[in-house]
Amino acid sequence: MLNLIGALDKPTSGLLKIDGVNISKLNENQLADLRRRVGFVFQFFNLIPRFTAKDNVELSMSIAGTNRSERGKKAEGLLESVGLKDRKKHKPAELSGGQQQRVAIARALANNPRFLLLDEPTGNIDSKTAHEIIGIIKDLNEKGVTIIMVTHDQKLASKAKRTVQMFDGMITSDEVN
């Protein structure tokens, strides 16, 4: 589902509109433009092991053509915003699961996405760290970032403004909390 919303995949049937646009009708360049407005936080972080936390955050900005000086400043600011200013020179293997998740969130925010897609954001971390991650997600939403999250954690889902439950690819409930 997140791959469809993030325009990584195209629907094989039905209609999917993102920002009012039917993504099935977009060409590859238009899909790439749409993807630039989306930040992804994957369940297993997908950090590059040989890169530092700062380098991991800078990577998508580098691909987008942001100059080195601006990338560095922004990466440091994002790491500070997720509580990792002092860990910017550490590689993923030197970070806890929760710290890796925060680097992944900072990386997803690097290009100022309009939407943040999160796949099981608290699935691989302890409950204390999960609480901190939830706080970061709530703060982002309050700052205007649209959050779309997949979770099996009912407690986490209950904190959302809107909850859509699915079973076998079908929507079984859609509630505003």
C-alpha positions as CSV (number, residue, x, y, z in Angstrom):
1,M,0.0,0.0,0.0
2,L,2.8,2.5,0.9
3,N,4.5,1.7,-2.4
4,L,1.4,2.7,-4.2
5,I,0.9,5.9,-2.2
6,G,4.5,6.8,-2.6
7,A,4.3,6.2,-6.4
8,L,7.0,3.4,-6.3
9,D,4.4,1.1,-7.9
10,K,1.4,1.9,-10.1
11,P,-2.0,0.4,-9.4
12,T,-2.9,-2.5,-11.7
13,S,-6.6,-1.7,-11.3
14,G,-8.8,1.0,-9.7
15,L,-7.9,4.6,-9.2
16,L,-5.3,6.2,-7.0
17,K,-5.1,10.0,-6.7
18,I,-2.3,11.7,-4.8
19,D,-2.8,15.4,-4.3
20,G,-5.8,15.1,-6.7
21,V,-3.7,13.5,-9.5
22,N,-4.4,10.1,-10.9
23,I,-0.9,8.5,-10.7
24,S,-1.8,5.9,-13.4
25,K,-1.7,8.6,-16.0
26,L,1.7,10.0,-15.0
27,N,4.9,9.4,-17.0
28,E,8.2,8.5,-15.3
29,N,9.3,12.1,-15.0
30,Q,6.0,13.1,-13.4
31,L,6.2,10.1,-11.0
32,A,9.8,11.2,-10.0
33,D,8.5,14.7,-9.3
34,L,5.7,13.2,-7.1
35,R,8.2,11.0,-5.3
36,R,10.3,14.0,-4.3
37,R,7.4,15.3,-2.2
38,V,7.3,12.0,-0.3
39,G,9.6,10.9,2.6
40,F,9.8,7.2,3.3
41,V,10.7,5.5,6.6
42,F,11.1,1.8,6.0
43,Q,10.5,-0.9,8.6
44,F,14.2,-2.0,8.5
45,F,15.7,1.5,8.2
46,N,17.7,0.9,5.0
47,L,20.6,3.0,6.2
48,I,23.9,2.6,4.3
49,P,26.3,0.8,6.7
50,R,29.5,2.5,5.6
51,F,28.0,6.0,5.8
52,T,27.8,8.0,9.0
53,A,24.4,9.2,10.3
54,K,25.0,12.6,8.8
55,D,26.1,11.1,5.4
56,N,22.9,8.9,5.4
57,V,20.8,12.0,5.9
58,E,22.7,14.0,3.3
59,L,22.4,11.3,0.6
60,S,18.9,12.2,-0.8
61,M,19.8,15.9,-0.7
62,S,22.9,15.1,-2.8
63,I,20.8,13.2,-5.3
64,A,18.4,16.2,-5.5
65,G,21.4,18.5,-6.3
66,T,21.6,20.4,-3.0
67,N,25.1,21.9,-2.6
68,R,27.5,20.4,-0.1
69,S,27.4,23.3,2.4
70,E,23.6,23.4,2.6
71,R,23.4,19.6,2.8
72,G,25.7,19.6,5.8
73,K,23.9,22.3,7.7
74,K,20.5,20.8,7.0
75,A,21.6,17.3,7.9
76,E,23.0,18.5,11.3
77,G,19.8,20.4,12.0
78,L,17.6,17.4,11.2
79,L,19.7,15.1,13.3
80,E,19.5,17.6,16.2
81,S,15.7,17.7,15.7
82,V,15.5,13.9,16.3
83,G,17.9,14.1,19.3
84,L,21.0,12.8,17.5
85,K,23.3,15.8,17.2
86,D,26.0,14.0,19.2
87,R,25.8,10.9,17.0
88,K,26.2,12.4,13.6
89,K,29.6,10.8,13.0
90,H,28.5,7.3,14.0
91,K,27.8,4.6,11.5
92,P,24.5,2.5,11.7
93,A,26.3,-0.4,13.5
94,E,27.3,2.0,16.2
95,L,23.7,3.1,16.8
96,S,20.8,1.4,18.7
97,G,17.7,0.4,16.7
98,G,15.9,3.5,18.0
99,Q,18.7,5.8,17.0
100,Q,18.8,4.2,13.5
101,Q,15.1,4.8,13.2
102,R,15.6,8.5,14.1
103,V,18.3,8.7,11.4
104,A,15.8,7.2,9.0
105,I,13.2,9.8,9.9
106,A,15.8,12.6,9.5
107,R,16.8,11.2,6.1
108,A,13.1,11.1,5.1
109,L,12.7,14.7,6.0
110,A,15.8,15.9,4.2
111,N,14.0,17.2,1.1
112,N,11.0,18.8,2.9
113,P,8.4,16.2,1.9
114,R,4.8,17.0,2.0
115,F,4.0,13.4,2.9
116,L,5.8,11.1,5.3
117,L,5.2,7.4,4.8
118,L,6.1,5.2,7.7
119,D,6.2,1.4,7.7
120,E,5.9,-0.1,11.2
121,P,7.9,2.9,12.7
122,T,8.0,1.3,16.2
123,G,8.2,-2.3,15.2
124,N,11.8,-3.0,15.9
125,I,12.5,-0.8,18.9
126,D,11.8,-0.9,22.7
127,S,8.7,0.7,24.2
128,K,10.6,3.7,25.7
129,T,12.2,4.5,22.3
130,A,8.9,3.9,20.6
131,H,7.3,6.5,22.8
132,E,10.0,9.0,21.7
133,I,9.5,8.1,18.0
134,I,5.7,8.7,18.4
135,G,6.5,12.1,19.9
136,I,8.7,13.0,16.9
137,I,5.9,11.9,14.5
138,K,3.3,13.9,16.3
139,D,5.5,17.0,16.2
140,L,6.0,16.6,12.5
141,N,2.3,16.3,11.9
142,E,1.6,19.4,14.0
143,K,4.1,21.2,11.8
144,G,2.0,20.4,8.7
145,V,3.6,17.1,7.4
146,T,0.9,14.6,6.4
147,I,1.7,11.3,8.1
148,I,0.6,8.0,6.6
149,M,1.6,5.1,8.7
150,V,1.3,1.3,8.5
151,T,1.2,-0.4,11.9
152,H,-0.1,-3.6,13.5
153,D,0.2,-1.8,16.9
154,Q,-3.4,-0.9,17.9
155,K,-2.1,1.3,20.7
156,L,-0.1,3.4,18.2
157,A,-2.9,3.4,15.7
158,S,-5.3,4.8,18.3
159,K,-3.1,7.9,18.6
160,A,-3.7,8.8,14.9
161,K,-6.2,11.5,13.9
162,R,-7.7,9.0,11.4
163,T,-7.4,5.2,11.3
164,V,-8.1,3.1,8.3
165,Q,-8.1,-0.7,8.9
166,M,-7.5,-3.2,6.1
167,F,-7.9,-7.0,5.9
168,D,-6.8,-9.0,2.9
169,G,-6.5,-5.8,0.8
170,M,-10.0,-4.5,1.7
171,I,-10.9,-1.5,3.9
172,T,-12.8,-2.8,6.9
173,S,-13.1,0.4,8.9
174,D,-12.4,4.1,8.4
175,E,-12.7,6.2,11.6
176,V,-11.8,9.7,12.7
177,N,-10.4,9.6,16.2
